[in-house]
Amino acid sequence: MKHYFNPMSRGVTTDWMLREMDVPHEQIIVDIAAGDNKSAEYRKINPMQKLPALVDGNTIVTEVAGICAYLADKFPEKGFAPDIGTAARGSYFRYLFVTGNTLEPAFSLAALGIEHPNPGSAGWGDMPRVLDTIEALTPDDSWALGEKFTTADVVFGGLLDFSTVFNWFEASPKVTAYIERIRSRPAYRETHGAFIDS
Ligand SMILES: N[C@@H](CCC(=O)N[C@@H](CS)C(=O)NCC(=O)O)C(=O)O
């Protein structure tokens, strides 16, 4: 399994996921500053020219949430995702998809001080709705799906953590406490050194 990433990119989250699950893999650092993600070779892996990407045999997986979900399903014995068909699986999907489809685009626009003129037609609504959603989905204690840490925390908690580093939103006390729990995980600390110190 090959993991294409850069420690100063969103790939830090998939790196963390691989470490949490202790999955053997080949680490391939792609230099974004040098434009290596735009090479013809890398564009065959991801035409979006984005990191991270995971190549497992003939299978290419891109998108942070996609890679994390793939790993959780590939190694079910590690217990990083609720079983298919359970109620918890629905909640799990909500965390995975709301993060990439809704929180990310809202943060990207907010970081530039841009507001969509029609929140009703934008899939991510607007920042007030996004902040209410983050507050509602953030656990008061433990983890997103309860006592057990899962991929939902890597994806959702990972984006909240990443976003506060870039000051994309102001975390409430509850969200700050959740991010602190995320940051106290050994696998997080092992994979986020360069990122947090930047
Ligand atoms: N939706 C993508 C976003 C990935 C992304 O934006 N990666 C950035 C680094 S944080 C990137 O590769 N940028 C290089 C470029 O677009 O040229 C995901 O979840 O993986």
The ligand as an SDF file (V2000), in Angstrom:
LIG
                    3D

 20 19  0  0  0  0  0  0  0  0999 V2000
  -10.9000   17.2390   -0.7200 N   0  0  0  0  0  0  0  0  0  0  0  0
   -9.5030   16.8430   -0.6630 C   0  0  0  0  0  0  0  0  0  0  0  0
   -8.6720   18.0610   -0.3550 C   0  0  0  0  0  0  0  0  0  0  0  0
   -7.1920   17.7900   -0.4810 C   0  0  0  0  0  0  0  0  0  0  0  0
   -6.3910   19.0760   -0.6050 C   0  0  0  0  0  0  0  0  0  0  0  0
   -6.9350   20.1750   -0.7650 O   0  0  0  0  0  0  0  0  0  0  0  0
   -5.0550   18.9190   -0.5520 N   0  0  0  0  0  0  0  0  0  0  0  0
   -4.1720   20.0500   -0.7450 C   0  0  0  0  0  0  0  0  0  0  0  0
   -3.1390   20.1010    0.3840 C   0  0  0  0  0  0  0  0  0  0  0  0
   -3.8760   20.3890    1.9750 S   0  0  0  0  0  0  0  0  0  0  0  0
   -3.3790   19.8770   -2.0250 C   0  0  0  0  0  0  0  0  0  0  0  0
   -3.0090   18.7670   -2.3670 O   0  0  0  0  0  0  0  0  0  0  0  0
   -3.0930   20.9870   -2.7110 N   0  0  0  0  0  0  0  0  0  0  0  0
   -2.2450   20.9880   -3.8820 C   0  0  0  0  0  0  0  0  0  0  0  0
   -2.9030   21.6300   -5.0760 C   0  0  0  0  0  0  0  0  0  0  0  0
   -4.1390   21.7160   -5.1470 O   0  0  0  0  0  0  0  0  0  0  0  0
   -2.1660   22.0090   -5.9790 O   0  0  0  0  0  0  0  0  0  0  0  0
   -9.3070   15.7360    0.3790 C   0  0  0  0  0  0  0  0  0  0  0  0
  -10.1180   15.6110    1.2970 O   0  0  0  0  0  0  0  0  0  0  0  0
   -8.3570   14.9560    0.2430 O   0  0  0  0  0  0  0  0  0  0  0  0
  1  2  1  0
  2  3  1  0
  2 18  1  0
  3  4  1  0
  4  5  1  0
  5  6  2  0
  5  7  1  0
  7  8  1  0
  8  9  1  0
  8 11  1  0
  9 10  1  0
 11 12  2  0
 11 13  1  0
 13 14  1  0
 14 15  1  0
 15 16  2  0
 15 17  1  0
 18 19  2  0
 18 20  1  0
M  END
$$$$
